[in-house]
Each structure stands twice: as C-alpha cells, then as structure tokens.
Amino acid sequence: VLANTIKGGAGSFFKGLKDTSSKVVQSVQQSMARSEVDMSYITSRLAVMPFPAEGLEVTTRSNYAEDVKVYLETRHPGAHYCVYNVSGRAYPAGRLGKGRVVDCGWGGVLRRAPPLHSLYTLCQDMYEFLTLDPRNVCVVHCVDGKASSAMLVSAFLLFVGFVRNPEDAAQLFAVRRTPPGLQPSEMRYLHYLADVLRSPPYCPHFKPMKLVSITLQPVPLFNKVRDGCRPYVEVYQGEERVMSTQQEYERMTLFNITHGKRALLQITLPLNVTVVGDVTLVVYHARHVLGRPTGIKILQLQLHTGFIAGNTLNFTKNELDDLSEGEHYQGDKFSVVLYIELLKATETCVTPWLDHYSHNYNSDVLFSSTIEAEETRENFVPKTAPPPRPGPPPSRPGPPPRPAPPPPSRPPNEYRDGPDTPPMRRSEERESLLNDEDEDADFLNLSSSQPQRPPLSQPPRPPAPTPHADLLNIGDSGGGGGSDSNVDLLGFGQFVSADP
C-alpha cells in the first residue's frame, strides 16, 4: 500500500511538473512574442528579418513565427511574398503562411561566403519573382538578420545595377537595417560578384591551383604560456574537406618563438593539394584535451581560384576571418602568405553570368514608385560625372589649320636696329621716325630714293655762312653754290636755290 501510495504520488508529482513546464514554456513564448515584428525594409520590395522561431527556439534575436505569418499575410495578402532562408536551419514551408519559401542551403559548421555561382543564381531567382507582379516582395532572413542576410541583399543590389561597389550596398543595409558585420572573405566575394557583373565582365578562369605551402608571420601565440602554437591546416573545396594536416598530438610540431638559440620569426606548413573554384583554408592550434587534440581556430580565409594570378598571395591581418584577440598575433603586422602554382585547365565550366547583360536587368524592381527610387538614389548612390559622349565622326576632312598671326608691330616711337632687321625695314623705320618728329632735313641723305616730300608750311631758315669746304659734296644741288664760302653741311641747298 505504501509503495502504491508513493507510486501514485510520484505520478501526480511528475504530471504536475509537466503541466508547470508547459505553462512556463507558454509564458516564455508569450513574453518573447513581440507586438511588432522585427523586420526592416531596405526598399519597399526588399525586406530583412531574423529567424522565425517556434517554441524554445525563440530568443531575443529571433521573431516568433506566428507573428511573422500574421504580419506577412496582412501586409502582403495573396501570397505576394517570398522568404529566402540563408540561416542554414530548415523549417516547414507552411510555417510562414501561404507565401513561397526558398531554402538557400547556406550555413554549415563554418561561417563562410556562399559559392559564387549560388550567390548569382539566388539573385536571378529574386529578380524573376519581383518581375512577376509589382506587388511581390522578397524577405531575406538568417539567424540574426545581419551578416548572411546582408550578403544576399548586397549581392542583389549589385546584381540589378543599383550600386556598383559592395561598400555602397553595405552602407545602404547598415542605414536601413543594422551594421552588417561582414567578414573580409564575404566582402571579397562581393567584389568577385561586382567584377563578373561589370561591363566588360571579368571571366574567372578554371585552371586548377596547387596550394604549395602556407606561411604565418610572426608566430601566433596560442599555447597556454603564450610563446608559440601547434598548428594544423584544413582545406575545403566548396563544402568538401579535401585535406587536413592534423595528426596525433605528439606528432604535430610545437613552434616556439624561442626555438633554440635563435628567435623563430615565421611558420611554414607544406600543403601540396590541388583545388579549383571556391576554396576555404582554416588554421587551428592543437590543444590536448581529454587525451586527444582539440582544434582552437587561429584564422580562416576564403578565395576563388578563378580570380588568382601569380604564384604568391599575401593576406594582411584585416583580410583574415575569425581572428581571436590581438595578443595572440603579436600586433597588427601579422600576415599570411600562400605559395601556389597555377596548372593548365583540364575542363571548362559554363557559368551563369556569361550572358548577364543580355537580360537588361533593371533596378526599378526594387521600388514601388519613381519617387522612392529617386530619393534612394539621391541618398545612397555616389554621384559621379557621366563619361563624355563621343561626337559623330566628320563627314568630310576638316579645314586646314589657320595660319599663324603676324608678329605684333612695334609702336611708332620704337626703333630697334639689329642684325636680323632687313636693310629696307631699317630705312623705312628711320624715315617713319623722322616724319613723326617733323624734322626739317635728311641728315644722312637717305630719303633721296624716296618720293619728294611736300615743302613744309614754315619757311626754312637760311644756313649760316662758313669758310669751310662742302665736305659731303652736296653743294651742287644748290645751283651756283660752288663757292667755298657757301658751305651746305646739312643738305639745305635745295631749299635756298629756289626762287622766292
């Protein structure tokens, strides 16, 4: 009887505990459910929200799924909305009502940028949905409505040509939603997308790339005494891990900054693996936990081999992902060097962006009105001067160039005598100078070859008598002036010989 009593009491206790737990869960859900759904409209036809959760999935960073469903069906009735899930967590399509739900397949153990072709095809799908009906709206969500959502939204702004630079797209997201917190590799992939969308587009090659080795400098400090690390590397091609240098703990080398009598400045790890396309490298520090090595991430980087040229890739500290505190890297000058070899392409691949410009994608699908489009461009698109339009080609050859103008003439009162002045010019300048000064005589008798000037209005002065001879032999022009007493030194004989 006692046992039955205890058994019945225990059953009642657990039943009461279950009821209490259900009430607590319901209370938490009701308290977490917001009166307003956390949703930000980047434009009137492009929105972002956090994860639509149910039950115990609800957190301070997520929306309550039922609230999201009511909100979307009320604001966009008739299933005129499509939800793009980039969180990596799947849920039933009917959770958010009758609207369309696209599971983008992002996510995984590592946080990284999506494959480039996947990013482009998602943008294509979003564009096609918006063009089906002017009432359609795209809603993007990840776990917290930040980085992964910002990745897809920024890519779509580039895809439709609303902006040309990834930084401008991220700025629009930051103002309308929140600072995106994109990692360097995610920004690198947005620049890849901008390169294949530009005109003329950049066409990534499909040459296999051999990763020869990786160098870390200076030595990362990740062991307990902060004087070195025990590193190993994992290489991913797409989602597949193709290589790892992890071994048994004792077989992995400990690199110490006080290696022997010489300071260790860098670490070089051989890789010798061939990859192509989307590649991710992760460097870990091996720590011995419970008898086996456990990886502590030192760094991560991601790249696409189709955009690589040369044999060396250098990454500064601000170009690496998932870094720890700064003290582990001995300052801001930490860097990674990849030594690679590009091999000959063995196969070709059809990429979805080759005929991008033949589709005439238009950024007007982002907006519900012309006024909204103009205001958004005014506030977020950098103003650049349009390139000058080339003029039409001439129908006939142009006229010959105009002759050079003559050299400026000298003022009347300026005289310059030099070796480059022609004799005739000198004579003309002297005559002009004498005429301007109203002189009475030609002292050098240079005007004899010129026409006779008219007599002056005032009578000439008679020459003063002198007993000397006619030194210039011009006295004969006076007509009877041959006497030695009539000396004409200045050539005035022609005036005194005339009858009164």
C-alpha positions in Angstrom: 0.0 0.0 0.0 2.8 2.3 0.9 4.5 1.5 -2.4 1.3 2.2 -4.3 0.9 5.5 -2.4 4.4 6.5 -3.3 4.0 5.4 -6.8 0.8 7.4 -7.2 2.3 10.4 -5.5 5.3 10.3 -7.8 2.9 10.1 -10.8 1.0 13.1 -9.6 4.2 14.9 -9.0 5.6 14.4 -12.5 2.2 15.2 -14.0 2.1 18.4 -12.1 5.7 19.1 -13.2 4.8 18.6 -16.8 1.8 20.9 -16.6 4.0 23.5 -14.9 6.7 23.2 -17.6 4.0 23.7 -20.3 2.8 26.8 -18.6 6.3 28.1 -18.3 7.0 27.5 -22.0 3.8 29.2 -23.0 4.5 32.1 -20.7 8.0 32.5 -22.2 6.6 32.3 -25.7 4.0 35.0 -24.9 6.6 37.2 -23.3 9.0 36.7 -26.3 6.4 37.4 -28.9 6.7 41.0 -29.9 3.8 43.3 -30.6 5.8 44.4 -33.6 7.7 42.0 -35.8 11.4 42.7 -36.2 11.5 43.4 -39.9 13.4 46.1 -41.8 12.6 47.2 -45.3 15.7 48.0 -47.3 13.4 49.2 -50.0 9.6 48.8 -50.3 10.1 45.5 -52.1 13.1 44.0 -50.2 13.0 43.3 -46.5 15.2 41.6 -43.9 14.3 39.9 -40.6 15.8 37.5 -38.1 15.0 33.8 -37.8 11.2 33.0 -37.5 11.4 30.6 -34.5 8.9 28.4 -32.7 8.7 27.1 -29.1 12.1 27.1 -27.3 13.8 28.3 -30.5 12.6 31.8 -29.7 15.3 34.1 -28.5 15.9 37.8 -28.2 17.4 37.7 -31.7 14.6 36.0 -33.4 11.0 36.6 -34.4 8.0 34.5 -33.3 7.0 32.5 -36.4 3.2 33.0 -35.8 3.7 36.8 -35.6 5.7 36.8 -38.8 3.0 34.8 -40.5 0.2 37.2 -39.5 2.3 40.2 -40.4 3.2 38.9 -43.9 -0.3 37.8 -44.7 -1.8 41.1 -43.5 0.7 43.4 -45.2 1.2 41.4 -48.4 -2.0 39.4 -48.8 -2.5 36.9 -51.6 0.9 35.3 -51.0 2.8 38.1 -52.6 5.9 37.4 -50.6 8.8 35.0 -50.9 11.1 34.2 -48.0 14.7 33.4 -48.6 16.2 31.4 -45.8 20.0 31.8 -45.6 20.3 30.7 -41.9 21.3 27.1 -42.6 18.3 25.9 -40.5 15.4 24.4 -42.4 11.7 24.6 -41.3 8.4 23.6 -42.9 7.3 25.8 -45.7 3.9 26.4 -44.2 5.3 28.0 -41.0 5.1 31.4 -42.6 1.8 31.1 -44.3 1.0 30.7 -48.0 4.0 32.6 -49.3 6.9 31.0 -51.1 9.9 29.8 -49.0 13.3 29.2 -50.6 15.9 27.3 -48.5 19.2 28.6 -49.9 21.3 25.9 -48.4 23.8 28.2 -46.7 25.3 27.6 -43.3 27.2 24.7 -42.0 29.9 24.2 -39.4 32.0 27.1 -40.8 30.7 30.6 -41.4 31.8 31.5 -44.8 30.7 33.2 -48.0 28.4 31.2 -50.3 29.7 29.8 -53.5 29.8 32.4 -56.2 27.5 30.6 -58.6 25.0 30.1 -55.8 25.0 33.7 -55.0 24.4 34.7 -58.6 21.5 32.2 -59.1 19.8 33.3 -56.0 19.9 36.9 -57.2 18.4 35.6 -60.5 15.5 33.9 -58.6 14.8 37.1 -56.6 14.7 39.2 -59.7 12.3 36.9 -61.5 9.9 36.8 -58.5 9.8 40.6 -58.3 9.1 40.9 -62.0 6.1 38.5 -61.9 3.9 41.0 -60.0 4.5 44.6 -58.9 3.1 43.6 -55.5 5.6 40.9 -54.9 8.1 41.4 -52.0 11.3 39.4 -51.2 12.1 38.8 -47.5 15.6 37.6 -46.5 16.5 36.2 -43.1 19.4 34.4 -41.4 19.8 33.7 -37.7 20.1 37.3 -36.5 19.2 39.3 -39.7 22.7 40.6 -40.1 25.8 39.2 -41.9 24.3 36.4 -44.1 21.2 38.5 -44.9 23.5 41.5 -45.7 25.5 39.2 -48.0 22.5 38.3 -50.1 20.9 41.8 -50.0 24.2 43.5 -51.0 24.7 41.0 -53.8 21.2 41.7 -55.2 21.8 45.4 -55.1 24.9 44.8 -57.2 23.0 42.3 -59.5 20.3 44.8 -60.6 22.9 47.6 -61.0 21.5 49.9 -58.3 25.1 50.3 -57.0 28.5 49.4 -58.5 30.6 49.0 -55.3 30.0 46.5 -52.5 30.8 49.2 -49.9 27.8 51.3 -51.1 25.5 48.3 -50.9 26.7 47.5 -47.3 26.2 51.2 -46.4 22.5 51.1 -47.5 22.0 47.9 -45.5 23.6 49.5 -42.4 21.4 52.6 -42.6 18.1 50.7 -43.3 18.8 47.7 -41.0 21.9 47.5 -38.9 25.7 47.4 -39.4 26.2 44.1 -41.3 29.4 42.8 -39.7 30.6 41.2 -42.9 33.9 39.3 -42.7 36.8 40.1 -45.1 36.1 37.0 -47.2 32.5 37.9 -47.6 33.4 41.3 -48.8 36.0 39.6 -51.1 33.2 37.6 -52.7 31.0 40.6 -53.2 33.9 42.2 -55.1 34.2 39.0 -57.1 30.5 39.3 -58.0 31.0 43.0 -58.9 33.8 42.0 -61.2 31.7 39.5 -63.2 28.8 42.0 -63.4 30.8 44.9 -64.7 31.0 45.9 -68.3 33.1 44.4 -69.8 32.8 41.5 -67.3 35.7 39.6 -65.8 35.6 36.0 -66.7 37.1 33.7 -64.0 39.4 31.0 -65.3 39.0 27.4 -64.3 42.7 26.5 -64.0 43.4 24.1 -61.1 45.5 25.7 -58.4 48.1 23.8 -56.4 48.5 25.1 -52.8 52.2 24.5 -52.2 52.5 25.9 -48.6 51.3 28.5 -46.2 53.4 30.8 -44.1 52.3 32.6 -40.9 54.4 35.5 -39.7 55.1 36.2 -36.9 54.4 33.1 -34.9 50.9 33.0 -33.4 50.8 32.6 -29.6 48.1 30.2 -28.8 49.5 27.7 -26.3 48.9 28.2 -22.5 52.2 30.0 -21.9 51.7 32.3 -25.0 55.1 31.6 -26.6 54.0 29.5 -29.7 51.5 27.2 -31.2 51.0 23.7 -32.5 49.3 24.4 -35.9 47.5 22.2 -38.4 45.5 23.2 -41.6 42.3 22.1 -43.1 41.4 22.8 -46.8 37.9 22.8 -48.2 36.8 22.9 -51.8 33.2 24.0 -51.7 31.6 22.1 -48.8 34.1 19.2 -49.0 37.2 18.9 -46.9 39.9 17.8 -49.2 42.9 17.9 -47.0 44.0 18.1 -43.3 47.4 18.1 -41.7 46.1 17.0 -38.3 47.9 14.1 -36.8 48.3 12.5 -33.4 49.0 15.2 -30.8 52.6 14.1 -30.1 53.4 14.0 -33.8 52.4 17.6 -34.5 55.3 20.1 -34.2 55.2 22.8 -31.5 56.6 26.1 -32.9 58.1 28.2 -30.2 59.3 31.8 -30.6 62.4 30.9 -28.6 63.3 28.0 -30.9 66.8 27.0 -29.7 69.2 29.9 -29.6 67.5 31.8 -32.5 64.2 33.6 -32.4 61.6 32.0 -34.7 60.1 34.6 -36.9 57.6 32.6 -39.0 56.0 29.2 -39.6 55.8 27.5 -43.0 53.5 24.5 -43.3 53.5 22.3 -46.5 50.2 21.7 -48.2 50.6 20.3 -51.7 46.9 19.9 -52.6 45.2 20.8 -55.9 41.9 22.7 -55.7 39.7 24.7 -58.1 36.8 27.1 -57.5 35.6 28.1 -54.0 38.4 27.3 -51.5 38.5 27.7 -47.7 41.6 27.4 -45.5 41.3 27.1 -41.8 44.4 27.1 -39.4 43.9 25.6 -36.0 46.1 25.3 -32.8 46.0 21.7 -31.5 45.4 21.6 -27.7 45.4 18.4 -25.8 42.0 17.9 -24.1 41.0 14.6 -22.6 43.6 12.6 -24.4 43.0 13.9 -27.9 43.8 17.1 -29.8 41.1 19.7 -29.9 41.3 22.5 -32.5 41.3 26.2 -31.5 40.9 28.3 -34.6 43.8 30.7 -35.4 42.4 32.1 -38.6 40.3 31.3 -41.7 40.4 32.7 -45.2 38.4 32.0 -48.4 39.0 32.7 -52.1 38.0 31.7 -55.6 40.8 30.3 -57.7 39.4 31.8 -60.9 40.4 35.3 -59.7 44.0 34.3 -58.8 47.0 35.2 -60.9 50.7 34.8 -60.0 52.4 32.4 -57.6 52.1 34.3 -54.2 49.1 35.5 -52.3 49.6 37.9 -49.4 46.9 38.5 -46.8 47.2 41.1 -44.1 45.6 40.8 -40.7 42.5 42.8 -41.7 41.9 40.4 -44.6 41.6 37.3 -42.5 38.4 35.8 -40.9 37.6 34.6 -37.4 40.6 36.0 -35.7 41.0 35.9 -31.9 42.2 38.6 -29.6 45.1 40.7 -30.8 47.6 39.5 -28.2 47.7 36.1 -30.0 49.2 37.6 -33.2 52.0 39.8 -31.8 50.5 43.0 -33.1 48.8 44.2 -36.2 51.5 43.2 -38.6 50.5 39.6 -38.7 50.1 38.2 -42.2 49.6 35.0 -44.2 51.4 34.1 -47.4 50.1 31.4 -49.7 52.5 29.9 -52.2 50.6 28.5 -55.2 51.1 27.0 -58.7 48.5 27.5 -61.4 48.1 24.4 -63.6 46.7 24.1 -67.1 42.9 24.0 -67.4 41.7 20.4 -68.0 38.0 21.2 -68.4 35.7 24.2 -69.0 32.6 25.1 -66.9 29.5 27.0 -68.0 29.0 29.9 -65.6 25.5 31.6 -65.1 26.8 35.1 -65.5 28.2 34.9 -69.0 25.1 36.5 -70.6 24.2 38.8 -67.7 24.0 42.0 -69.8 21.8 40.4 -72.4 18.9 40.2 -69.9 18.8 44.0 -69.3 18.3 43.8 -65.6 16.7 46.9 -64.2 17.0 48.3 -60.6 13.4 49.7 -60.7 12.2 46.3 -59.4 13.5 47.3 -56.0 10.9 50.1 -55.7 7.2 50.7 -55.8 7.3 54.2 -57.2 9.6 56.5 -59.1 9.7 58.9 -56.2 11.1 56.2 -53.9 13.7 55.2 -56.5 14.9 58.8 -57.0 15.1 59.5 -53.2 17.0 56.3 -52.5 19.5 57.0 -55.4 19.9 60.6 -54.2 20.8 59.4 -50.6 22.8 56.3 -51.3 24.3 56.2 -54.8 27.5 58.1 -55.1 27.3 61.0 -57.6 29.8 60.5 -60.4 30.2 62.6 -63.5 28.9 60.7 -66.6 31.6 60.0 -69.2 31.6 62.4 -72.2 29.7 61.2 -75.2 31.8 60.7 -78.3 30.9 63.1 -81.1 29.8 61.9 -84.5 32.6 61.2 -87.0 33.1 64.1 -89.5 31.6 63.6 -93.0 34.5 65.2 -94.7 38.0 66.2 -93.8 38.3 69.2 -91.6 39.6 72.6 -92.9 43.3 73.3 -92.9 44.6 75.0 -89.8 44.5 78.8 -89.7 47.8 80.5 -90.5 49.7 81.9 -87.6 49.0 85.6 -86.9 51.8 88.0 -87.9 54.1 89.2 -85.2 52.9 92.3 -83.4 54.0 95.6 -85.0 56.3 97.9 -83.0 55.0 101.2 -81.7 55.8 104.2 -84.0 58.2 105.6 -81.4 60.2 102.3 -81.1 63.2 101.6 -83.2 65.3 98.5 -83.0 68.4 98.1 -85.1 69.9 94.7 -85.2 71.5 92.1 -87.4 68.1 90.4 -88.0 66.5 93.6 -89.3 66.5 93.8 -93.1 68.0 96.9 -94.7 64.8 98.1 -96.3 63.0 97.8 -93.0 65.7 99.8 -91.3 65.3 102.5 -93.9 61.5 102.6 -93.5 61.8 102.8 -89.7 64.2 105.7 -89.9 62.0 107.6 -92.3 58.9 107.0 -90.1 60.8 108.2 -87.1 62.0 111.4 -88.9 58.5 112.1 -90.2 56.9 111.7 -86.8 59.4 114.2 -85.2 58.8 116.8 -88.0 62.4 117.2 -88.7 63.4 119.7 -91.4 66.2 117.8 -93.1 67.5 114.5 -94.0 70.8 114.4 -92.1 72.1 111.2 -93.7 70.6 111.9 -97.2 68.7 108.5 -97.0 65.5 109.8 -98.4 66.9 110.5 -101.9 65.4 107.2 -103.2 62.0 108.1 -101.8 59.5 110.4 -103.4 60.0 114.1 -102.7 58.0 115.3 -99.7 55.9 118.4 -100.0 57.5 121.6 -98.7 56.9 122.4 -95.0 54.4 125.1 -94.2 57.0 127.3 -92.5 59.9 128.9 -94.4 63.3 127.2 -94.0 66.0 129.0 -92.0 69.0 130.2 -94.1 72.2 128.4 -93.5 74.9 130.1 -91.6 77.9 131.1 -93.8 81.1 129.3 -93.2 84.6 129.5 -94.8 84.9 125.7 -95.0 84.5 123.4 -97.9 81.5 121.3 -98.9 82.6 118.1 -97.1 79.6 116.0 -98.2 79.8 117.3 -101.8 76.2 118.2 -101.9 76.6 121.9 -102.6 76.0 121.4 -106.4 72.3 120.8 -105.6 72.1 124.5 -104.7 72.6 125.7 -108.4 75.6 128.1 -108.3 76.6 127.3 -104.8 80.1 126.2 -105.8 81.8 129.0 -103.9 83.7 127.8 -100.9 82.1 130.4 -98.8 78.7 128.8 -99.3 79.0 125.6 -97.3 76.0 123.3 -97.1 76.8 120.7 -94.4 73.2 119.7 -93.7 71.9 119.5 -97.3 69.6 122.6 -97.3 70.9 123.8 -100.7 67.8 122.6 -102.5 65.7 124.9 -100.5 67.8 128.1 -100.8 68.2 127.6 -104.6 64.6 128.0 -105.3 63.3 131.4 -106.5 61.3 133.4 -104.0 
